[in-house]
Amino acid sequence: MDAAVVIRGVSHRYGQREAVRNVDLTLRAGECVGLVGHNGAGKSTLIKIMLGLVRPSAGSVQVLGEDPSAGSGGRARRELGYLPENVALQPSMTGAETLAFYARLKRQPVAGNAALLERVGIEAVAHRRVGAYSKGMRQRLGLAQALLGRPRALLLDEPTTGLDPALRQSFYDILRDLRRDGAMVLLSSHALAELEGQVDRVVVMNQGRKVADGGIGDLRRLAAIRPRIRLRLPCTPPAAANRAADAWAGWSPVSDGVLELSCEENEVASVLRGLPETAREIEIIRPSLDDLYAAFQSGAA
């Protein structure tokens, strides 16, 4: 896949504070990447660098083949969609007027605006002034402006804040359509459970550094957090199940009749094959993105 964003050795300082430290990152066309980290980890600065709003103190950046902070980056900026975490919109304008304004800024026709407003679920209130919108409505209008012109790259900061479950699903459906057309999507979010099923890769930032980058499987191997197998034995009385645990090396009682084993990923299949027929409610518990994030932030990985 072609690279939509290429960042090499990028650092940035605000006075004495180094917000981004020697980051290398490639974001490819058609992929969806999650960007996660604590507040102050450098995520927002990195996004501002990609947008051309901040020139890095060191290193190089290419977005859609252009330096976004250079005067020649106008074409790339028109093909770049951005949704900030706290979208600020003119309260005296209607939703339809707001979207038309952004369409003109991006040199996009306004003919498709009605369909875009419908897709984000605010066509019925497009005639109302933005000042009367709820937070969720403003977020959806901000998302609509980010999607103008079917951008080749999307940078989205906490994009699903204020969206109900149905609209969140619609949002991810839109992103899948854009990715099929080759768009790159970067999602900065604290909603880790939500990200886990939506992204191809996750980039973890901590104190300005990129501390991890990969798919969920890659991060599990890097973090070295072993999966657990949990099961129930139909023993009566329950104490018998706990005695059974003593006969199974490595298995530990979790509760009455419930045993658990921690093993390597490549051992899971053989452990499952060796279980007795009496085992019930067998569950494989692999580390979630929340677990992995905590490990990378603590330095345990």
Stockholm file with secondary structure:
# STOCKHOLM 1.0

chainA/1-301         MDAAVVIRGVSHRYGQREAVRNVDLTLRAGECVGLVGHNGAGKSTLIKIMLGLVRPSAGSVQVLGEDPSAGSGGRARRELGYLPENVALQPSMTGAETLAFYARLKRQPVAGNAALLERVGIEAVAHRRVGAYSKGMRQRLGLAQALLGRPRALLLDEPTTGLDPALRQSFYDILRDLRRDGAMVLLSSHALAELEGQVDRVVVMNQGRKVADGGIGDLRRLAAIRPRIRLRLPCTPPAAANRAADAWAGWSPVSDGVLELSCEENEVASVLRGLPETAREIEIIRPSLDDLYAAFQSGAA
#=GR chainA/1-301 SS CCEEEEEEEEEEEETTEEEEEEEEEEEETTCEEEEECCTTSSHHHHHHHHHTSSCCSEEEEEETTBCTTSTTTHHHHHTEEEECSSCCCCTTSBHHHHHHHHHHHTTCCSTTHHHHHHHTTCGGGTTSBGGGCCHHHHHHHHHHHHTTTCCSEEEEESTTTTCCHHHHHHHHHHHHHHHHTTCEEEEECSCHHHHHTTCSEEEEEETTEEEEEECHHHHHHHHTCCCEEEEECCCSSHHHHHHHHHHSTTCEEEETTEEEEECCGGGHHHHHHTSCTTCEEEEEECCCHHHHHHHHHHTCC
#=GC SS_cons         CCEEEEEEEEEEEETTEEEEEEEEEEEETTCEEEEECCTTSSHHHHHHHHHTSSCCSEEEEEETTBCTTSTTTHHHHHTEEEECSSCCCCTTSBHHHHHHHHHHHTTCCSTTHHHHHHHTTCGGGTTSBGGGCCHHHHHHHHHHHHTTTCCSEEEEESTTTTCCHHHHHHHHHHHHHHHHTTCEEEEECSCHHHHHTTCSEEEEEETTEEEEEECHHHHHHHHTCCCEEEEECCCSSHHHHHHHHHHSTTCEEEETTEEEEECCGGGHHHHHHTSCTTCEEEEEECCCHHHHHHHHHHTCC
//
